């Protein structure tokens, strides 16, 4: 079974060049590269536990793709496909963003994922990952209202376990949605049924429009006869009426007989396909029981 593909979009994940450093070495290297960041509320120190969070997911067997900047996350959201997207909301470590852009970065990524899903007819399950939920609980409600799972971002073992548990829960749900043998058989024969019926149904539709066209033609002939009475003579009216009546009766009888024949063919086809479908379901159920 293929691994679940996860997009982990968070600006506090250390870059590859710092990935193998010990905690103190990692913090020192980031401070030297970004002296203006400071370490208020452990901002730089928290890069190390975020690396542990990513490693936790990888150790569980998930295929994790990292996005450490807004531009990188937007590119991945638009051009790649994932089963789950874990998206941090505020991006303070992306130096290319203004404070306003940093605050809205996570939602922007979520929107990009949704647009890509619409274009590719997929559904990427989104986890909104933020440490702001305790002070701004309305953000968590907004995420839930938008069908995104809000997970509190904490930088300890409990936070890592909570995120992993959420991913495993989603993974379990996605596996439950895999079609059974019976469901696959039903889907297959539904497609066959549509293929069988598509042509005769289209023919029936054409016959309907053909009948309607002849009815209109007959009415026009009758109107022409009425005009002939006014401007010409009764004999012309009688002639046109006779032609219209004969034309309508003949064509209607022929088309009605043809429609009846096609109707029988459709009913016969439906019966045959239903029998095939029932046989396939029985075989699939027997095969499924024998495996268990």
Residue pairs with C-beta under 8 A, 6 or more apart in sequence:
3 61
3 62
3 63
4 62
4 63
4 83
4 84
4 167
4 171
4 174
5 62
5 63
5 65
5 81
5 82
5 83
5 84
6 57
6 62
6 63
6 64
6 65
6 82
6 83
6 84
6 85
6 86
6 167
7 65
7 67
7 73
7 76
7 77
7 80
7 82
7 84
7 85
7 86
7 87
7 113
7 124
8 54
8 57
8 64
8 65
8 66
8 67
8 86
9 66
9 67
9 73
9 76
9 77
9 85
9 86
9 87
9 88
9 106
9 109
10 50
10 66
10 67
10 68
10 86
10 87
10 88
10 129
11 68
11 69
11 70
11 88
11 91
11 92
11 93
11 94
11 105
12 43
12 46
12 47
12 50
12 88
12 93
13 47
13 50
13 51
13 54
13 66
13 68
14 21
14 26
14 30
14 47
14 48
14 50
14 51
15 68
18 26
18 29
18 30
18 47
19 51
21 29
23 48
26 47
26 48
26 51
27 39
27 44
27 45
27 47
27 48
30 37
30 44
30 47
31 37
31 39
31 44
34 44
34 93
34 95
37 43
37 44
37 93
38 44
39 45
42 155
43 92
43 93
46 155
49 155
49 156
49 159
49 160
50 155
52 160
53 159
53 160
53 163
54 64
54 66
56 160
56 161
56 163
56 164
57 64
57 163
57 164
57 167
58 64
60 164
60 167
60 168
62 167
65 76
65 80
65 82
67 73
67 76
67 109
68 93
69 91
69 94
69 96
70 91
70 94
70 96
70 97
70 101
70 105
70 108
70 109
71 96
73 87
73 105
73 109
73 112
74 108
74 109
74 112
76 82
77 85
77 109
77 112
77 113
77 116
78 112
78 115
78 116
81 116
81 120
81 122
81 124
82 113
82 124
83 124
83 125
83 171
83 174
84 124
84 125
84 126
84 127
84 167
84 170
85 109
85 110
85 113
85 124
85 125
85 126
85 127
86 127
86 129
86 151
86 163
86 167
87 106
87 109
87 110
87 113
87 126
87 127
87 128
87 129
88 106
88 129
88 130
88 153
89 103
89 105
89 106
89 107
89 128
89 129
89 130
89 132
89 139
90 102
90 103
90 105
90 106
90 130
90 132
91 97
91 101
91 102
91 105
91 106
92 102
94 102
94 105
97 105
106 128
106 130
110 126
110 128
110 146
110 148
113 124
113 126
116 122
116 124
117 123
117 124
125 149
125 170
125 174
126 147
126 148
126 149
127 148
127 149
127 150
127 151
127 163
127 166
127 167
127 170
128 139
128 140
128 143
128 148
128 149
128 150
128 151
129 151
129 153
129 163
130 139
130 150
130 152
130 153
131 152
131 153
131 154
132 139
133 139
133 140
133 150
133 152
134 152
139 150
140 150
143 149
143 150
144 150
149 166
149 170
151 162
151 163
151 166
152 159
152 162
153 159
154 162
179 187
180 284
180 288
181 284
181 285
181 287
181 288
182 281
182 284
182 285
182 288
184 284
185 277
185 280
185 281
185 283
185 284
186 277
186 281
188 280
189 273
189 276
189 277
189 280
190 277
192 273
192 276
193 270
193 273
193 277
196 269
196 273
197 266
197 269
197 270
200 262
200 265
200 266
200 269
201 266
203 262
204 259
204 262
204 263
204 266
207 255
207 258
207 259
207 262
210 255
211 251
211 252
211 255
214 247
214 248
214 251
214 252
214 255
215 248
217 244
217 247
218 244
218 245
218 247
218 248
221 240
221 241
221 243
221 244
221 247
222 240
222 241
222 244
224 240
225 236
225 237
225 238
225 239
225 240
225 241
225 244
226 237
228 236
228 237
228 240
229 236
229 237
